[in-house]
Amino acid sequence: MQTNPRLNIRQVTWANPVGADLRAAQQAELDARFGTTDHEPGSPPTEADTAVFVVAYEKCSGQPLGCGGLRMLDENTAEIKRLYVVPYARGSGVASSILAALEAQAHAHGFTVIAAEAGSAQSDGRSFYESAGFAAVPNFGPYVGASGSYCYSKRIDSHSASHTAMA
């Protein structure tokens, strides 16, 4: 699952305290960006519907720098949830490394499509998914009819998963 020599990316349980702290930091940042705590259509991800959750740690310090998970939508599709990088580590390749690890795990779990959503206050997230080869798609699931939601998807296979890991 290693994609960046400066990072240790570890699969952990949803309940892992470091992962929980990173998700809480992400939600606090989104609350501030959107100006409300009501910015997520549908139900939040849980241990039961999360196929994979990873935390990226800086090798030299052991500091957690980011996280991300895959929520099972159906037997073929997983949605990226809670992809987050601490502010001081942004722009250093951590998010791309987490995404590569998630794509590799999605492929290993037999998913052929990964989906993602970014809200209107997340132009950085939308740019990130587009630059990673995701295509804009009609809103799906809880995002149907949600104004300000932008949805993306990407087909994955062994070639695409390894290509992302090398980027």
Rosetta blueprint (number, residue, H / E / L):
1 M L
2 Q L
3 T L
4 N L
5 P L
6 R L
7 L E
8 N E
9 I E
10 R E
11 Q E
12 V L
13 T L
14 W L
15 A L
16 N L
17 P H
18 V H
19 G H
20 A H
21 D H
22 L H
23 R H
24 A H
25 A H
26 Q H
27 Q H
28 A H
29 E H
30 L H
31 D H
32 A H
33 R H
34 F H
35 G L
36 T L
37 T L
38 D L
39 H L
40 E L
41 P L
42 G L
43 S L
44 P L
45 P L
46 T L
47 E L
48 A L
49 D L
50 T E
51 A E
52 V E
53 F E
54 V E
55 V E
56 A E
57 Y E
58 E E
59 K L
60 C L
61 S L
62 G L
63 Q L
64 P E
65 L E
66 G E
67 C E
68 G E
69 G E
70 L E
71 R E
72 M E
73 L L
74 D L
75 E L
76 N L
77 T E
78 A E
79 E E
80 I E
81 K E
82 R E
83 L E
84 Y E
85 V E
86 V L
87 P H
88 Y H
89 A H
90 R L
91 G L
92 S L
93 G L
94 V H
95 A H
96 S H
97 S H
98 I H
99 L H
100 A H
101 A H
102 L H
103 E H
104 A H
105 Q H
106 A H
107 H H
108 A H
109 H L
110 G L
111 F L
112 T L
113 V E
114 I E
115 A E
116 A E
117 E E
118 A E
119 G E
120 S L
121 A L
122 Q L
123 S H
124 D H
125 G H
126 R H
127 S H
128 F H
129 Y H
130 E H
131 S H
132 A L
133 G L
134 F L
135 A E
136 A E
137 V E
138 P L
139 N L
140 F L
141 G H
142 P H
143 Y H
144 V L
145 G L
146 A L
147 S L
148 G L
149 S E
150 Y E
151 C E
152 Y E
153 S E
154 K E
155 R E
156 I L
157 D L
158 S H
159 H H
160 S H
161 A H
162 S H
163 H H
164 T H
165 A H
166 M H
167 A L
